[in-house]
Every structure is written in structure tokens, then in C-alpha cells.
Amino acid sequence: MIDRELVTRKIVRISGDLEELRKFDSAGLDAYLADPYKEILAERFLERGFATVSSTNTKRSSPKKSSRRSAPLSPTCRST
């Protein structure tokens, strides 16, 4: 079953990131290339979009988790 609210939230989030990316396009390529921070921001908006789509697919297609508890952390993995 498709969770319409989840899909709607994901679409809104991706749409917002696309709007931010369009701002880089409107400034022109020279302005974009002249500012390394713009490149970093553009990459981050793209990463968020990809992660949003990926997490939606993962939640939808992952099998049900077992009710059994996982093994405890080894002593080297525990935080102090």
C-alpha cells in the first residue's frame, strides 16, 4: 500500500530543493563557477533529493523486521 502522506512530504521536500537549484541556474554559469560555495550548496541539494528518493524506495520495499532482538554490541562498540 502506498502511503500518500509520505509521498506528498517527499515530493514537497524534493520540490523545495529543486527550487533552490533553479536559483543557481538563473544567476548564470559564470556566477556559479566563480563561487565554490555555490557548487557545494548545489551538490548538497542534489544529495538531499537523492537521499529522499532512496529512503522512500527503501521504506517501501524493505521486508518486515524480525521481532527478535539483535545481538548486543561488542565491548569495543559501546560508547562510554
C-alpha positions as a printed Julia matrix, in Angstrom:
80×3 Matrix{Float64}:
  0.0     0.0     0.0
  1.27    3.46   -0.85
  1.44    5.97    1.99
  0.09    9.12    0.32
  1.2    11.4     3.16
  4.75   10.08    2.98
  4.87   10.51   -0.79
  3.44   14.03   -0.51
  6.04   15.03    2.11
  8.83   13.65   -0.06
  7.57   15.49   -3.16
  7.34   18.76   -1.23
 10.9    18.32    0.09
 12.3    17.5    -3.35
 10.37   20.38   -4.95
 11.86   22.81   -2.46
 15.37   21.6    -3.22
 14.72   21.9    -6.96
 13.57   25.49   -6.46
 16.85   26.24   -4.7
 18.77   24.65   -7.56
 16.89   26.81  -10.08
 18.29   29.9    -8.34
 21.78   28.8    -9.35
 20.63   28.45  -12.95
 19.1    31.93  -13.02
 22.38   33.5   -11.83
 24.23   32.07  -14.81
 27.09   29.64  -15.26
 29.87   32.21  -14.75
 28.47   33.27  -11.36
 28.08   29.64  -10.35
 31.64   28.72  -11.34
 33.1    31.8    -9.64
 31.78   30.81   -6.2
 32.89   27.43   -4.78
 30.21   27.68   -2.07
 27.51   27.63   -4.73
 28.9    24.35   -6.03
 28.88   22.87   -2.53
 25.3    24.01   -1.94
 24.14   22.67   -5.29
 25.73   19.29   -4.55
 24.05   19.2    -1.14
 20.62   19.94   -2.59
 21.14   17.12   -5.1
 22.31   14.74   -2.36
 19.22   15.51   -0.28
 16.97   14.85   -3.25
 18.65   11.53   -4.0
 18.54   10.53   -0.32
 14.85   11.4    -0.13
 14.03    9.24   -3.14
 16.27    6.45   -1.9
 14.74    6.42    1.58
 11.26    6.31    0.1
 12.16    3.27   -2.0
 13.88    1.58    0.92
 10.95    2.02    3.29
  8.52    0.76    0.72
 10.45   -2.31   -0.38
 12.21   -3.47    2.79
 10.89   -6.65    4.35
  9.31   -6.62    7.78
 11.86   -6.62   10.56
 12.03   -9.61   12.81
 10.6    -9.25   16.26
 13.73  -10.88   17.7
 16.23   -8.56   19.28
 19.61   -8.16   17.7
 22.77   -9.24   19.45
 24.21   -6.78   21.98
 27.05   -4.53   20.95
 30.52   -5.84   21.46
 32.53   -4.08   24.21
 34.58   -2.2    21.62
 31.45   -0.69   20.04
 29.85    0.64   23.19
 30.11    4.31   23.94
 31.48    5.4    27.29
